[in-house]
Amino acid sequence: MTTTKIILTLDDARLIAAAAETEALQNEWPVVIAIVDDGGHLLYLQRLDNTQFGSTNVAIEKARAAIAFRRPTKILEENITEGRLHYLKLPGALPVEGGLPIIIDNQYVGAIGVSGVRSFQDAQIAQAGIAALLSHLRSH
């Protein structure tokens, strides 16, 4: 049985980023949106006007952590909150909500990381981007 590997394309990343940007702008949230492929390599980066530059690397690292550990970064954050401090020593782990893996047909194809506002708001923006991609794929 052969499985066809699904690749997150630049067009996919643009679609995700556009929807994430729309969510951010509707809420007047200045953020950085980073999208990585399944190897954690940066595919797309967007910094909205008036976003603190410190959020750039944070967004990238949230995305990388989400794909590296194949889970939302919120789960890493919750582990720290529950006292599992050894999670702080995991290479590449960023235990701050706002990084989400992108899963298509049960395959981890990449991740999105958002930074700039409160972490649950970052996650809301990221989820809007993923939802737009999945909706687009269902309609085609």
Secondary structure, DSSP 8 states (H G I E B T S, - for coil): ---------HHHHHHHHHHHHHHHHHTT---EEEEEETTS-EEEEEE-TT--THHHHHHHHHHHHHHHTTS-HHHHHHHHHTT-GGGGGSTT---SS-EEEEEETTEEEEEEEEESS-HHHHHHHHHHHHHHHHHHHHH-
